[in-house]
């Protein structure tokens, strides 16, 4: 069984299983949806040459 990554419940013990023992991971559908929404926002800011942080 895979460890489900949802963006809010990753415990140190699960991270150890992933990093040291190669435990399989999957993204929760809602986490994937948030990632895709954020990526869309970032791509739009890049296209419009919007400054996102730091000096101009």
Residue frames relative to the residue before (quaternion, step in Angstrom):
aa qw qx qy qz dx dy dz
X 1.0000 0.0000 0.0000 0.0000 0.00 0.00 0.00
X 0.4049 -0.7294 0.5076 0.2152 3.59 -1.00 0.83
X 0.4553 -0.6130 0.5621 0.3178 3.52 -1.31 0.41
X 0.2846 -0.7658 0.5575 0.1476 3.57 -0.78 1.06
X 0.2145 -0.7690 0.5933 0.1034 3.57 -0.75 1.10
X 0.0501 -0.8333 0.5503 -0.0164 3.55 -0.58 1.19
X 0.5766 -0.6233 0.3602 0.3863 3.56 1.28 0.02
X 0.8046 0.2644 -0.1612 0.5066 3.59 1.18 0.00
X 0.7836 0.3730 -0.1923 0.4581 3.63 1.07 -0.31
X 0.3618 0.7411 -0.4991 0.2660 3.61 1.13 0.45
X 0.1796 -0.7875 0.5856 0.0682 3.57 -0.56 1.20
X 0.6623 -0.5104 0.3723 0.4027 3.55 -1.23 0.51
X 0.6355 0.5457 -0.3320 0.4337 3.59 0.96 -0.84
X 0.6628 0.4858 -0.3065 0.4803 3.59 0.99 -0.78
X 0.6212 0.5419 -0.3351 0.4563 3.57 1.05 -0.78
X 0.6282 0.5220 -0.3255 0.4763 3.58 1.02 -0.78
X 0.6375 0.5265 -0.3283 0.4568 3.61 0.94 -0.83
X 0.6706 0.4917 -0.2898 0.4739 3.57 0.99 -0.85
X 0.7468 0.4453 -0.2296 0.4374 3.57 0.70 -1.13
X 0.7775 0.3641 -0.1879 0.4771 3.58 0.86 -0.90
X 0.8145 0.2882 -0.1163 0.4899 3.56 0.94 -0.82
X 0.4921 -0.7140 0.4004 0.2963 3.57 1.29 0.25
X 0.1919 0.8013 -0.5402 0.1708 3.57 1.13 0.63
X 0.4752 -0.6782 0.4906 0.2711 3.54 -0.97 0.91
X 0.1307 -0.7895 0.5964 0.0628 3.57 -1.06 0.79
X 0.0950 -0.7506 0.6503 0.0679 3.51 -1.33 0.50
X 0.4142 -0.6753 0.5450 0.2747 3.54 -1.21 0.54
X 0.4604 -0.6336 0.5467 0.2962 3.53 -1.06 0.81
X 0.5927 -0.6044 0.3840 0.3687 3.65 -0.92 0.77
X 0.6632 0.4950 -0.3197 0.4615 3.62 0.97 -0.74
X 0.6130 0.5287 -0.3484 0.4726 3.60 1.09 -0.63
X 0.6441 0.5140 -0.3162 0.4700 3.57 0.96 -0.85
X 0.6253 0.5376 -0.3252 0.4629 3.57 1.02 -0.80
X 0.6598 0.4956 -0.3073 0.4740 3.62 0.95 -0.85
X 0.6325 0.5285 -0.3271 0.4623 3.59 1.00 -0.82
X 0.6770 0.4921 -0.2943 0.4613 3.58 0.88 -0.93
X 0.6403 0.5173 -0.3262 0.4648 3.60 1.00 -0.81
X 0.6620 0.5003 -0.2976 0.4721 3.60 0.96 -0.88
X 0.6388 0.5229 -0.3303 0.4576 3.57 0.96 -0.82
X 0.6362 0.5316 -0.3255 0.4546 3.58 0.98 -0.82
X 0.6470 0.5123 -0.3116 0.4710 3.56 0.99 -0.86
X 0.6733 0.4931 -0.3005 0.4617 3.60 0.90 -0.89
X 0.6438 0.5165 -0.3298 0.4581 3.59 0.96 -0.81
X 0.6375 0.5150 -0.3286 0.4695 3.60 1.02 -0.74
X 0.6530 0.5022 -0.3172 0.4699 3.60 0.96 -0.82
X 0.6322 0.5193 -0.3271 0.4729 3.60 1.03 -0.74
X 0.6553 0.5166 -0.3120 0.4543 3.60 0.91 -0.92
X 0.7409 0.4011 -0.2254 0.4893 3.59 0.99 -0.82
X 0.4111 -0.7408 0.4372 0.3017 3.58 1.37 0.12
X 0.2725 0.7778 -0.5127 0.2407 3.55 1.10 0.73
X 0.4067 -0.6834 0.5472 0.2610 3.56 -1.00 0.83
X 0.2145 -0.8087 0.5384 0.1007 3.55 -0.71 1.09
X 0.7707 -0.1361 0.0805 0.6173 3.60 1.17 -0.52
X 0.7328 0.4161 -0.3082 0.4415 3.52 -1.25 0.39
X 0.6602 -0.5083 0.3718 0.4092 3.55 -1.30 0.13
X 0.5980 -0.5956 0.4246 0.3276 3.52 -1.26 0.53
